[in-house]
Amino acid sequence: MSKILIIGNVLKDIYLKLDEHREPFEEGSDGTKWLNLGFDGSTHQFFNRASIYSGAVVTLEVLRNFGLPAEISGQPLAQDADLYTCDFKTTNYRYILAAGSQISYLTPSLKHPTTFTAKTLEKDTQWLFVDRSATLDKTIVDQLIQLLDAHPTLSLAFYAPKRLPGFATPLLSRAKIIFTDQPLPNRAIKGKLCQFSEQELRLQHHKVKLGRLDKTEFYTHLTVYSIAAASVLGGLLNHKSEEDSLLMAKLNIENMKLDRTLSKDELETLVLETKESAVNLRQMAKQLVGNGKGILAADESGGSIHKKFENMNIPDDYQHRRDYRNLFFTTPDLEKYVNGVILFDETARQTADDGRDFVKYLTSKGIIPGIKVDKGLANMPGSQEKYTLGLAGLDERLEEYFDLGLRFAKWRAAFEITPTTPTKNTVYKNVEILASYAKKCQEASIVPIVEPEVVFDGDYPIEHSAAITGIILKELFAELARQEVDLAATILKCNMVIAGKQYQTQSTAKEVGSWTAKTLRKFVPEGLAGVVFLSGGQTPEQATANLQEVENHGPFPWPITFSYARALQGPALEAWKGDNANYPAAQAAFLARLKANCAVLQKSTPAQA
């Protein structure tokens, strides 16, 4: 077992959570909040105070949790019932002022020096770990170099500080592994390089994105880096792969508690669960687009369903909305034609006739329930172009939806074609949001459906529709790759390539099939779980005929199917008229559209299958 001597300082972090409502904060043009701390005898308000040991103590705790014998050089530190005690004279106190997500530090101008004497090195020490809390002077660096020269079996792990003094540069070439959150001269590095930022962790050619932290007022990015470095080293010394060591660091950061980090056993369990979750997401995505079935879009927002009901003189109240959804979900043999149903938030909380909520009811029929999670459209600044709202609070909503039993989600971005739109800025903004949403979904164990819709309205030929659709898809998949979204666990919901409704020459079904197939093959990567088409204002018969012509150009590298709303629901709504006595006729009309669309899905299995 590798014995590790940590060279670093003990920090005592004192956290003050400031009261933003009672303090004189001013917001800058970039959104940064500034606090005017007047030293004039005034009183400043804070909500609570907390203190924990950090610095080298964090590194010590993590390494010990990995089962590694570790000590801090020169620190009279003891552990009693999971609590550390320390001689305060060797402790560097640091005050941390937290306001919302912003943090400022009050640090001592004269820090206690790092203690290290080569003469006290125990014979069985195999690793020296220069912690990020260490204050290096030339004497310590010289001793380290002399030790490494004299003991070839002694290994060095080095957290390179923000301002690396010139006399410490030789440690870069001596270290077996280097940790840093700053740019380093790569020519001097010979060992493994592990780089950290507040968004991701990197080790050699591997990287992982960091998710949200629940207690950011207590976990500064400095503490996060200490946990990450110690976790990576702990994983490697326990003979874990680079990829698994990096994943253990990510999971340790995202699941740590205020008073402790996770044990090796806990992290190993989480690593297995994370890998299984990735496999399960891929299987779920595959199930949603396979078997010659479609996905019912029953996720109209309040405004959309209000228009539908208003046109039919149906009261737009809670009960009629429930009855309308119930009509579709209780249709006999629904599970033979749909793999999943996209719900609206209200619908996910309503109940079927038998008293079960719709989520449980659909699940009992073997249908996967999903949820619309975007918050609708807003104008781009200074423009009539749209972007999609809803990223704020999405992590918490996804967590709640998963607990409710929802297993996939949908997010729509809308692009209107005019002589000057969509602009590049609008495309980039929306695809960035779509990718961020997709990444958050997968981190929450939910399959994302990304929907970049080129709106059917407008005066443009089918060739222009193809060009714009291609531009959007190209940028979307580039951004999904940049944000490391797993395409095998992602579904694209896409418009068919079709001329605008106001264009003088309307597209034939054969033209739609040809242009859509050509565009998708050119811009959609093979690794995607599947493509589902939206109807986008087409008539029910038109949507089915166009799907048939796209299908005629298959098979494709990915499954294709339909995810229609109006093209499935329209005839049923006309038959129902808001009167539940018309349920049989309405369900028969709905079932007829489902059968017609499923009947065309004959070649949509991937070519390699």
N, C-alpha and C positions, 0 to 999 in steps of 0.2 A: 504494500500500500504506500503510495507516494506521500511523504511528509512534506508540508509546505510551510515556509516561513514568509509571512506577509510583511512587507516593508511599507508602512503607511501611518497615517494619523487617525486617531479617534476623533470624530466630530460629534458634537451634541447639537442637534437641530431643534430650535425652538420655533414652532409655527404659530403665527398670529393670523387668524382669518378676519380680515378687515370688513367692516360694515360699509358696503358701497353706497348705501342709501343715506348715510349720515356723515360721510366723509367728503371733503371738497375735491371730488374727482372731475377732471376735465378730459374730454375725448378729442384726440387728434384727428387729422384728416384721414389717417389710415386706420382708424378704429382703435388705436392704442389709448388706454386710459391712464392718465397721469394724476398722481396724488401730490397735492401741495402740503408737505409736512412743515408746518411753521413752528420753529423753535421759539415760541413766544409765550410759553406757559399754557398754551391751549391743550384741550383734551382730545385725544383721538380714540375712536370707537372700534372695538373688535368683538367678534362673536364668541370665539373660543380660542384656547391656547392648548397646544399639545407639544410634547417633546419626545424625541427618540434618538438613539445613537445611530450614527451613520458612518460614512467614510469606510475605514478599514474594518469596522465592526460588521458592516453589511457583507463585505467580502468573506470575512471569517465565518459568519453564520451560514452563508450559502455553501461554502466548501465543506463545512462540517455536516450540513444537511445531505451532502453527496457522499457522506461516509469517509471523508478525507481528513486525516489529522493535520490541523493547521493551527498556527500561533501567530500573534502579531509581535513583531520585534520590539523589545523594550517597553511594552505596555503592560502595567500591572492589572490586567483585565481578568475578571472571574465571571463564571456563569453559574447562576443559582436559580433553579426553577424557571428556566427559559428567559431569565432576565439577566442582562449584563450590568455589572457594576465596575466603576473605574475611578482611579484617583483623579479628581477633577483638575489637578495641576498639570496633567498631561493631555487635557482635553481642549480642543479648539471649539469654542462656542460660535454658533452661526444662527442668526435670526432671519427667519424667512417670512416675508409679508405676502400674503396671498389675497388677491381680489379677483373673484371669478376664476378665469383660466390663466390669469397673469400672475407672475411671481417675481419678487425682487429680493435680493439678499443683502444683509448687513453682516459683513465678515470682518474678523480682526485684522488690523493692519500689521500687527506683530504676531505671527502664528508660532505655536510651540513647534520647535524643530522636530523633524523625523528622527527617530532613534534607531540606529543600526550600528552594530560593532561586529566585525568579522570574527573576532575572537570568541564570541558567544554562540557561533553557529554550531548546532548539534551535528554529530557525525552522520546520523541517518537522514538528514535533510536532503531531499532530492530536487526540490523546486524552490526557487526564489520568485515571489510574486511582488513586483513593484506596483502597488496599488495607485489608483488615480488620485488618492488623497495625499500621497507622499510629497513632501517638500524636499527636493533633491539639492544637495550641495556637492561641491567637487570632491570632498572627502568621502562621502558615501558612494558616489559613482566610482571613484578610484578603487575603493574596497571591493565593490561588486565586480569590477573588471578583473582585479587580482584574484578573487575567489574563483571566478569562471575559468581563468587561465590555469589555476592550480588544481581544479577539480573538473576534469572533462566530463564526468557523469552528472554534474550539477546543471540543471536546466533553468532557464530564465523566462518568465512571463512578464511582460512589460506593458503597463498602461501609459502610453505616451501623453504627457500633459499638454495643455493648450499652448503654453510658451516653453518649448523644449530648449533648455540652455545648450549652447554649443558643446560644452564639455560632456553632456549626456548623450550626444548623438551616437557614439560608439556602441551604446546599449542596443540600438536598433539592429545592428548587424549581429549582435550576440544572442538576441532573443529567439526562442523557438516559436513563440507566438506573441504578436503585438496587438494590443487593443488601442483604439483611438476613436475620438469623435472630431478629429481635426485632420486637415490635409498633411501628409507626411512625404518626405523625399523618398520615393519608391526605390531609388537606386541603392539606398542604404539598407533595405529590408531583405532579409534572407529567409526568415521563418514565415509561419502562417500570419496572415493579416486579417484582423477582425475589426470592422468599422461599424460605428453606431450613429444613428440619428434619431430624432424623435418620431420618425415615420417608419424606419426599417432597420433591420440588423443584417449585416453581411459578414460572411466568413468564406474567404477565398472566392469561389464561383457560386456559392449558395447565398440566398437572401430570403428573408421573410418580412412581411409587413407587420407592423405593430397595430393592434386594435385599440379600442378605447380603454382607459383606466377609470375605475369607479371612484377612486379617491385621489384625484390629481392635486388636491390641496395639500396632501401629505407626501405624494411621490413626485419629487422634483425630477427633472431629466437627469440630474447628476446621480441620484440614487438609482434610477432606472439603469444607467450605464454601468454602475457598480454591480448590480444584480446580473445584468447581461454578461459582463466579462467573467464573473465568478462562475456563472452557470455554464458558459461555453467551456471554460477550463475544467470544471467539474465533470462535464459530459465527456470530454476528450480523455481525461485521466481515468474515467470508468469505461474506456474502450467503446464509446459510442461513436457513430459516424459523424462527420462534419455536419451533415444535414440534420441528424437527430439532435446533436448538441445545440445547434442554432434554434431548433424548434423548442427544445427544453428551456432555453433562455427566454424565448418569446412567451411561452406558457407560464414560466415563473413570474415574469413581469405582469402578465395580464391577470394572474390569479393570486398574487401575493396579498396578504393581509397586513394591516397596519403594524401588527406586532410580530410577524414572522413571514419567512419565505417558505416555499414548498420543499418537501423531502424528495430524495431521489425516487423512492417508490411512487410517490404521488405524481411526480413528473412523468415517470415511465408509463403510468396508467393513462395520463392525459395524452401522451404522444400516441399511444395505441388508439385511444378514442378519436383523436383528431384525424388519424389516417383512415380509420373506419368510417368516420363522418364524410371524408372526401369521397370514399368509394360509394357510400350510401347516396350521396348527392348525385353522383354520376348515374347510379342505377335509377334514382327517382326521375332524373331528367329524361333518361332513356324510356322509362315507363310512360311519361307524359306524352311522348310524341310517337309511340309505337302502336302496333297491333291494328293499324288501319282505322284508328279512332281519332276524334278531334278533342278540342278543349272549348267548353262553353264559356263565353265571356258574359258574365252576369254581374258586372262591376260598375254599372253606370252610376255616376255621382248624382247627388241630389238635383243638380241643375239639369242633367241629361234626362233623368227619369221624369222630372217635372214636365219637360217638353213633350215627352211621349204621352203622358197621361193627359196633358192639356189638349193635345190634338184629338184625343178620343173622348174628351169630356169625362175623364175618370178622376175622382178626388185624389189629390196627392197627399195622402196621410199614411201614418205608420202601418195601419192594418191593410190598406190596399197594396202598399209596397210589399208587405209580407206575403199576402195572398198571391201576388204576381210572381215572386220568386218561388214560392211553394208550388205553383203551377208547373214550373219547369223541373224542379228537383224531384217531384213525386211522379213524373211521367213514367209509366211502366217501361221497363227494359232500358232505361236511360244508360245504365252501365255498359250496354252492348255497343254504344255509339260514342261515348265520351270517356276519356281517361281522367280529365280534371275539370274543375269548375272554378273560375275566378270570381271571388265574392267582393262586395263592398263592405266597409267596416260595419255598417248597420246590419247588413244581411248576415254577417258572420256571428252576430249576437242574437239573431231571431230564431224561432223554433218552427219545426215542421208540425204537421197535424198530430203526430204521435207524441209530441211533447219534447222530443230530443232537439237540441239545437242543430242547425243546418250542417255545421261542421261534422258533428258526430253522425248525423243521418247520412250524409254523402260518403263518409268513410266506411260506414257499415255496408254500403253497396259496392265497395271496392273502387270508389271514385276519389281522386286526390283533391282535397280542397286547397285553394290558393287565395290570394288577397291582393287587391290593388293598393299600393302603398304610396303612390305619388299624391301630392296635394293640389294638382291642377296646374294651370298655366298662368304665367305673368309676363308682362311686357319687358323686353330687354331695355336697359337704360337708354332713353332718347330714341326709342324705336317702337314700331308696332310688331316686330318679330317676337316670338315667344320663347321662353325657357320654362322648365318644369320645377315647381317647388316641392319641398318635402324632405330634404336631407336632414334638416334640423330635427333632432329627436328620433331619427329613424332607428338608431340602435335599440333604444328602449321599446319602440313599437314592434320591431321584429322579434325581440325577446318575448313580448306579450303574445304576439301572433303565434309563435312557435308553441308556447304553452297552451294556447287555445286549440292546437292541433292542425294549424295551417302549415303546409309544407312547400309551397312555392309562392312567388310574388310576381307582380307585374308593375312596370313603370313606363309611362308613355311620354315621348317627346314628339312635338308636332312641328312640321316644316311646311310652310306655304310657299308655293312657287309663283313668283311674279317676275317681271322683267329685271328686278334688282335683288330678289331674294330667292333662297336663303343666302345670307352673307357668310363668309368664312368664320367670322367671330361667333355668329349664332350656332353654326355647326359645331365648332370646337367647344363652346360652352355646354351645349346639350350632350354631346358624346362624353365629355368629362363627367358630367353629372350622372349619366347612365352607367358609366363604368364604376363610379364611386358607389352608387346604389347596388350594383351587381356584387361588388367586393364585400360590402356590408352584409348582403344576403347570405353569401357563402360562409362568411365568418359566423353567421347566426344559424347555420345548418339549414338554410332555405334556398331552394333552387330559384335563380332569377330568370325572369323573362324580360328581355330588353326590347323595347318597342320604339324604334325611330320611324315615325309615320310621315311619309310624304302625303299631305292632304290631297284628296281626290278633286277638290274644287279648283277652279282656275282655268285659264285659257292658254294651254300649252300642248304641243304634240307629244306623242308617246316617246319619241327619241329624246326629248328634253327631260321627260320623266325618268328615263333610264339613266341619263347622265347625272342628274341630281341624286337619284337613289344610289348610284355607284359612288359618288363623292362622299355621301353620308356613311355608307357601309364601310368604305375604306378607312375613314377617320375613326369610326366606331371601333373596328377591330384592332386598329393600331393603339387606341387608348385602352381597350380591354387588355391587350398584351402588356402595355406599360404598367397598368395597375395590377398585373398578375392575376387576372380573373381566370379561373379554370373553365375553358371553353367546353370541355366534356360535361360540365355540370351547368351549362348555360343554354338558354333557348332564345332564338331570335324571332320576334313577332314583327313581320314585315308587310308593307303594302305590296300589292302586285304592281308591276310597271304598266301604267295605263295613261292614256291622254286625259287631260283635265275635262271636267264636266262641261265647261263653256267652250271647249275647242270645237271648231266647225266640223271636223271629221272625227267621229268617235271610233275608238279602237274595237276591232273585232276580237273575238275570243282567241283566234289563232295568233294574232299579233301580240296579245297579252301573254299568251303562253310562251311564245318565242322570246320576246324581250325580257320577260321575267326570268326565264331559265338562263338566258345568256348573262344577265346581270348578276344573278346569284352565283353562278359558277365562277365568274371572274373575281368577285369581291368577298365571298364568304369562305373562310378557311374550312378545311376538311374535318378538323377536330371538333367542330361544334356539335352539340347534342342533337340539334334539330332546328327546323324552320317551320313556323306556323304563320299562316296568312291571316290578315285582318280583312274584313269585307270593305270597310272604309267608304260607306255610302253607296255601294253597288246594290242593285236589287237582289233578292234571294236567288232568283234564277241566274242572273248574270254572275254572281259570285261562284255558283256551282259550275257553270259552264267554263269560266276562266280557270278555276281550280283543275278542271278536267284537262284543259289544254296545257297547263303547266305540267301536270302529271304525265301527259303524253311525251314530254321531253326527258322523262326519267329513265332509269333510276339515277339519283343524285348521290353525292358522297355522304349525305345526311338525310334522315327521314324528313318528309314534308307532310304537313297536315293543315287543318283549318282551326282558327280560333275566332269564330264569328260571334257577333252580338245581334245586330239588327237583321242580318241575313238569315239567322235562325229563329229569332224571336218575333220578327215582324208579322208573319201570318198568324201566329198564335195570339198576339196582342189584339189583332183585328177580330179574331174569333171570340176572345174572352170578353172584351168590352167592359171589364171591371166587375162582371157578374160571375160568381163562382159556379153558378148553374151551368155555365158554358165550358167548364173545365174539360169534359171529354172531347169536345170539338177542338178546343184550343190545343190540348195535348196531342191530338191526332195531327193537327197542322204542324206542330213543332216536330213531332216524330218523323213526319214526311220529309222535312228539310234535313234532319239528321241522316236519314237513310240515303237521301240523294247525294249528300256530300261524302259519306263513307263509301258509297258505291264506286266513286271515282278513284279511291286510293288503292290502286292495284300495283303500281311500280315504285312506291315511295320508300322502299327499303334501300339502305346504302348500297352502292355499286359493289364495294368490296365484300359485302355479306353474301 
